[in-house]
């Protein structure tokens, strides 16, 4: 009988409503989170921008299309990242870096993408250091 009373009390306590604690999203994305169609990590995004910047500096004509297409995938990953972690302080840095690589490409489309990225940066992160560079 004592066992039954103990189990009944345990069930009663377990069924009591506990006030929910508001869960907030962390401001910074975890390093093992993946973004965009290519499922790029934060470090993968940073490395891709660096690698494409290095390739763009040499202006090998056969590389321009490859670099541009790779940057489109990086851009997709950054926008997915921003949708999930809008307050991550790395996003303005990556967006500005991406825009500067677009700037190096001798394509009208790349120049349009650069302007789009800078406009998005200023609109989304107006108080970041990077938002002051294009002004």
C-alpha positions in Angstrom: 0.0 0.0 0.0 2.8 2.4 0.8 4.4 1.6 -2.6 1.1 2.5 -4.3 0.8 5.8 -2.4 4.4 6.7 -3.3 3.8 5.9 -7.0 0.6 7.9 -7.0 2.4 10.9 -5.5 5.2 10.6 -8.0 2.7 10.5 -10.9 0.9 13.5 -9.5 4.1 15.5 -9.2 5.1 14.5 -12.7 1.9 15.7 -14.2 2.0 19.1 -12.5 2.5 21.9 -14.9 5.9 23.5 -14.6 6.3 27.1 -15.8 8.2 27.1 -19.1 11.4 29.0 -19.3 11.7 31.1 -22.3 14.3 29.6 -24.5 16.4 32.1 -26.4 18.5 31.4 -29.4 22.2 31.9 -29.0 23.5 34.9 -30.8 26.5 33.0 -32.3 26.0 30.0 -34.5 27.8 26.9 -33.4 30.8 25.8 -35.4 29.1 22.5 -36.3 26.0 24.1 -37.8 25.7 23.9 -41.6 24.0 26.4 -43.9 22.7 26.8 -47.4 22.4 24.3 -50.2 26.0 23.2 -49.9 25.7 22.7 -46.1 28.7 25.0 -45.4 29.9 25.5 -41.9 31.0 29.0 -40.6 34.6 28.0 -41.1 33.8 26.6 -44.6 32.2 29.9 -45.5 35.2 31.8 -44.3 37.7 29.5 -46.1 35.7 29.6 -49.3 35.7 33.4 -49.3 39.5 33.4 -48.7 40.1 30.8 -51.4 38.0 32.6 -54.0 39.6 35.9 -53.0 43.0 34.4 -53.7 41.9 32.9 -57.0 40.2 36.2 -58.1 43.4 38.1 -57.4 45.1 36.2 -60.2 42.3 36.8 -62.7 42.7 33.6 -64.7 39.9 34.0 -67.3 39.0 30.3 -67.1 38.5 30.6 -63.3 36.1 33.6 -63.4 32.9 31.5 -64.0 34.0 29.0 -61.4 34.7 31.7 -58.8 31.4 33.5 -59.5 29.4 30.3 -59.1 31.2 29.3 -55.9 30.5 32.8 -54.5 26.8 32.3 -55.2 26.8 29.2 -53.1 28.6 31.1 -50.3 26.1 33.9 -50.5 23.3 31.3 -50.2 24.9 29.9 -47.1 25.4 33.4 -45.5 21.7 34.2 -46.0 20.6 30.9 -44.5 23.0 31.6 -41.6 21.5 35.0 -41.1 18.0 33.6 -41.2 18.9 31.2 -38.3 21.2 33.4 -36.3 20.5 37.0 -37.2 22.6 38.5 -34.4 25.8 36.6 -35.1 28.6 39.1 -35.2 30.5 37.2 -37.9 27.8 37.7 -40.6 28.7 41.4 -41.4 32.4 40.4 -41.8 31.6 37.5 -44.1 29.1 39.5 -46.1 31.6 42.3 -46.6 34.4 39.9 -47.5 32.1 38.2 -50.0 31.2 41.6 -51.6 34.9 42.5 -52.0 35.6 39.2 -53.8 32.6 39.9 -56.2 34.2 43.3 -56.8 37.4 41.7 -58.2 35.5 39.7 -60.9 35.3 41.3 -64.3 31.6 40.4 -64.7 28.6 42.7 -64.7 26.7 40.1 -62.7 29.4 40.1 -60.1 29.3 43.8 -59.8 25.5 43.7 -59.4 25.9 41.0 -56.7 28.5 43.1 -54.9 26.1 46.0 -54.8 23.3 43.8 -53.6 25.5 42.4 -50.8 26.6 45.8 -49.6 23.0 47.1 -49.7 21.8 44.1 -47.7 24.7 44.6 -45.2 23.8 48.2 -44.6 20.1 47.4 -44.3 20.5 44.4 -42.1 23.5 45.4 -39.9 23.5 49.3 -40.0 25.5 49.6 -36.8 28.3 47.1 -37.7 31.7 48.4 -38.6 31.4 46.8 -42.0 28.2 48.7 -42.8 30.2 52.0 -42.6 32.8 50.9 -45.2 30.6 51.2 -48.3 29.1 54.6 -47.3 
